[in-house]
Structure formats: C-alpha cells, structure tokens
Amino acid sequence: MSVIEIPGHPHPKPGEVPLEAVRACLGDCHRCPLGGTRTNLVFGVGDPHARVMFVGEAPGRNEDLQGEPFVGAAGKNLDALLAFAGLGREEIYIANVLKCRPPGNRDPQPGEICACSPFLREQIRSVWPDVLVCLGNFAMRFVLHTDRGITSMRGRFYQTGHFAVLPVFHPAAALYSRDKQGDLEADFRLLGSWLAEHPAGEGA
C-alpha cells in the first residue's frame, strides 16, 4: 500500500505508479525547513525500470545547483566505479534519502528524513529494482533498519524482502581515502558478479 497519497493510485502494486506521479505528488515541497534553503529540489534520475537502484544521502552543492543527483566530484567517481560492475549511468536509477541539500552539507536530521523518506519509498516501489546499492551510512540505515556502521556492513549482500541490498562507502568519502576507493572497487566488482549470476527475469 502507498505510504503517500498519489491521485489515481489508491492501492498501488510494485511498479504500478510511474515516477512522474511520485514527482508530481512531491510538488514544490516544503514539508521540512530544507524547502526554504534549497536552490533546486533533486528528485532522481535514470532508467525508471532499472535492475539496480542507487540510494544516496542528500544533494550536495553541485546537485543543488543543477537539480540532479551525483553530478559533482562524487558523481564522477560513481561513473568510474560503475565500470567495475559492467554498468553505465543509463542503466541505473539514482535517488537520495533527502531531496534537498542540507545547509553546509551537514548530516540529515531525523525530522527531515521522516518528512522526505516516504517519497524515496515510493521511488523504490515504482522502479522495483532487483538490487539496492546504499551509498553511505544514512542510506544503509534507512534501507536495512540498522544502527551499525557502513564499515562493518560493506562487502556482502543482504536480503530484505524482494531486494538484494549492497551497502558501500559513499563515493565522496573515497575521494580522500585510497583504502575506501579500493573497497569501493571491490564492492562494485561484487555487484557485477551478482548481476551476472542472477540474470534479468530470474528475480532476486
């Protein structure tokens, strides 16, 4: 059942509500104070029927200016990492837990996550991917309902309902740590192996 009211879809099934309807329901969102400080709302981008959906934390400065997720330095790193999984940007969908940039790129606050996360849930239900890749702690804790840190969770898949979930370091963190970059490359290779072992149509 939908966690937000989407006109025309009172009891949607997974994959039934198009992303455009979720975006329309979000509107010019001011459900939390971030609506008053953002430049652009950053909804998400990519293949609406992707097998792999990436979930990040929140928009940064470049994302806020351009209205698209992962367009700065972290986005360039993500593009490079996708090659280790045999993927291109056109094959994936990317969204964040928050749709607006927190001032100064601070951590998301609980009230902001509470106000915004229903739209991420609807995006996930709309795309209905086989794999959710969680980029960093906030995304992982939201998807897997855990308080553990990403360092102890990365490097393996978890199953939650329909989805195979792969927690990985945020690409931005790896820009300053060669060790994290190596771990990311290994995890994206793991993603590529999973996709090869689970062809489309077989389910997660």
C-alpha positions as CSV (number, residue, x, y, z in Angstrom):
1,M,0.0,0.0,0.0
2,S,1.2,3.5,-0.8
3,V,2.7,5.5,2.1
4,I,1.7,8.8,0.5
5,E,-1.5,9.7,-1.3
6,I,-0.9,9.6,-5.1
7,P,-4.0,10.6,-7.1
8,G,-5.3,7.8,-9.3
9,H,-3.3,5.1,-7.4
10,P,-5.2,4.4,-4.1
11,H,-3.8,0.9,-3.7
12,P,-0.7,0.6,-6.0
13,K,1.2,-2.5,-6.6
14,P,5.0,-2.5,-7.0
15,G,6.0,-1.0,-10.3
16,E,2.5,0.4,-11.0
17,V,3.0,4.0,-10.1
18,P,5.2,5.9,-12.6
19,L,8.0,8.1,-11.2
20,E,6.3,11.1,-12.8
21,A,3.3,10.6,-10.5
22,V,5.6,10.4,-7.4
23,R,7.4,13.6,-8.5
24,A,4.1,15.4,-9.1
25,C,2.9,14.4,-5.6
26,L,6.2,15.8,-4.2
27,G,5.5,19.1,-5.9
28,D,7.3,22.3,-4.6
29,C,7.9,20.5,-1.4
30,H,8.1,22.5,1.9
31,R,7.3,19.6,4.2
32,C,10.5,20.4,6.2
33,P,12.6,23.6,6.6
34,L,15.0,22.5,3.8
35,G,12.4,23.6,1.3
36,G,13.2,27.2,2.2
37,T,17.0,26.9,1.8
38,R,17.5,24.8,-1.3
39,T,18.1,26.1,-4.8
40,N,16.6,23.1,-6.6
41,L,14.7,20.0,-5.5
42,V,16.7,16.9,-6.5
43,F,14.3,14.1,-7.2
44,G,16.2,11.4,-9.0
45,V,17.4,10.3,-12.4
46,G,18.0,7.3,-14.6
47,D,16.2,4.3,-16.0
48,P,12.7,4.0,-14.5
49,H,12.9,0.2,-14.8
50,A,16.5,-0.3,-13.7
51,R,17.6,-3.6,-12.2
52,V,20.0,-1.6,-9.9
53,M,18.9,1.5,-7.9
54,F,21.5,3.6,-6.0
55,V,20.4,5.4,-2.9
56,G,22.5,8.3,-1.6
57,E,22.2,10.6,1.4
58,A,21.3,14.1,0.2
59,P,22.2,16.5,-2.6
60,G,25.5,18.4,-2.3
61,R,26.3,21.9,-3.7
62,N,26.5,20.9,-7.4
63,E,23.4,18.7,-7.1
64,D,21.5,21.6,-5.5
65,L,22.5,23.9,-8.3
66,Q,21.8,21.5,-11.2
67,G,18.8,19.6,-9.7
68,E,20.3,16.2,-10.5
69,P,22.0,13.7,-8.1
70,F,25.7,12.9,-8.3
71,V,26.9,15.5,-10.7
72,G,29.9,16.7,-8.7
73,A,33.2,15.0,-7.9
74,A,31.5,12.1,-6.2
75,G,29.3,11.6,-9.3
76,K,32.4,11.4,-11.4
77,N,33.8,8.8,-9.1
78,L,30.5,6.9,-9.2
79,D,30.7,6.9,-13.0
80,A,34.1,5.4,-12.9
81,L,33.1,2.8,-10.3
82,L,30.1,1.7,-12.4
83,A,32.5,0.3,-15.0
84,F,33.7,-2.2,-12.4
85,A,30.2,-3.6,-12.3
86,G,29.8,-3.5,-16.1
87,L,27.2,-0.8,-15.8
88,G,26.6,2.6,-17.3
89,R,24.6,5.6,-16.0
90,E,21.9,5.0,-18.5
91,E,21.2,1.5,-16.9
92,I,20.7,2.6,-13.3
93,Y,18.4,4.8,-11.3
94,I,19.8,7.1,-8.6
95,A,17.9,8.9,-5.8
96,N,18.7,10.2,-2.3
97,V,17.1,9.9,1.1
98,L,16.7,13.7,1.1
99,K,15.6,15.6,-2.0
100,C,17.0,19.0,-0.8
101,R,20.5,19.9,0.2
102,P,21.1,20.4,4.0
103,P,22.9,23.7,4.6
104,G,26.7,23.3,4.6
105,N,26.2,19.6,3.6
106,R,25.5,18.8,7.2
107,D,24.1,15.4,8.1
108,P,20.3,14.9,7.6
109,Q,18.2,15.4,10.7
110,P,15.6,12.9,11.9
111,G,12.7,15.2,11.1
112,E,14.0,15.8,7.6
113,I,14.3,12.1,6.9
114,C,10.8,11.5,8.3
115,A,9.3,14.1,6.0
116,C,11.2,13.1,2.9
117,S,11.7,9.3,3.0
118,P,8.2,8.4,2.0
119,F,9.0,9.7,-1.4
120,L,12.1,7.5,-1.6
121,R,10.0,4.5,-0.6
122,E,7.6,5.3,-3.5
123,Q,10.5,5.7,-5.9
124,I,11.8,2.3,-4.9
125,R,8.3,0.8,-5.3
126,S,8.0,2.5,-8.7
127,V,11.4,1.3,-10.1
128,W,11.2,-2.1,-8.2
129,P,14.8,-2.9,-8.8
130,D,16.4,-6.2,-8.1
131,V,19.3,-4.6,-6.2
132,L,19.5,-1.6,-3.9
133,V,23.0,-0.2,-3.6
134,C,23.3,2.0,-0.4
135,L,25.8,4.8,-0.7
136,G,27.0,5.5,2.8
137,N,25.6,5.2,6.3
138,F,22.3,7.2,6.1
139,A,21.1,5.3,3.0
140,M,22.1,1.9,4.5
141,R,20.5,2.6,7.9
142,F,17.3,3.7,6.1
143,V,17.1,0.6,3.8
144,L,18.3,-2.0,6.3
145,H,16.9,-0.6,9.5
146,T,20.2,-0.9,11.3
147,D,22.3,1.3,13.6
148,R,25.5,-0.4,12.5
149,G,28.2,1.5,10.6
150,I,29.0,1.0,6.9
151,T,32.5,-0.3,7.6
152,S,31.2,-3.4,9.3
153,M,28.4,-3.9,6.8
154,R,30.0,-3.4,3.4
155,G,31.5,-6.2,1.3
156,R,28.4,-8.5,1.2
157,F,24.8,-8.6,0.1
158,Y,21.8,-8.6,2.4
159,Q,18.3,-9.7,1.5
160,T,15.3,-7.6,2.6
161,G,12.0,-8.7,1.0
162,H,12.3,-8.6,-2.7
163,F,15.6,-6.7,-2.7
164,A,19.2,-7.7,-2.6
165,V,21.0,-4.9,-0.8
166,L,24.6,-3.9,-1.1
167,P,26.0,-1.3,1.3
168,V,29.1,0.5,0.1
169,F,31.1,3.6,1.1
170,H,29.8,6.9,-0.3
171,P,31.9,7.8,-3.3
172,A,32.6,11.2,-1.8
173,A,34.4,9.6,1.2
174,A,36.6,7.7,-1.1
175,L,37.9,10.9,-2.7
176,Y,40.0,11.4,0.4
177,S,40.9,7.8,1.2
178,R,42.7,5.4,-1.1
179,D,41.7,2.5,1.1
180,K,38.0,3.3,0.7
181,Q,38.4,3.6,-3.0
182,G,39.9,0.1,-3.1
183,D,37.0,-1.2,-1.1
184,L,34.5,0.5,-3.4
185,E,36.1,-1.0,-6.5
186,A,35.9,-4.4,-4.9
187,D,32.3,-3.9,-3.9
188,F,31.3,-2.8,-7.4
189,R,33.0,-5.9,-8.8
190,L,30.9,-7.9,-6.4
191,L,27.8,-6.1,-7.8
192,G,28.8,-7.1,-11.3
193,S,29.3,-10.7,-10.2
194,W,25.8,-10.8,-8.6
195,L,24.2,-9.4,-11.7
196,A,26.0,-12.0,-13.9
197,E,24.9,-14.8,-11.5
198,H,21.2,-13.5,-11.4
199,P,20.1,-12.8,-15.0
200,A,17.2,-10.4,-15.5
201,G,13.9,-12.2,-15.2
202,E,15.0,-14.7,-12.5
203,G,14.2,-12.4,-9.6
204,A,16.5,-11.5,-6.7
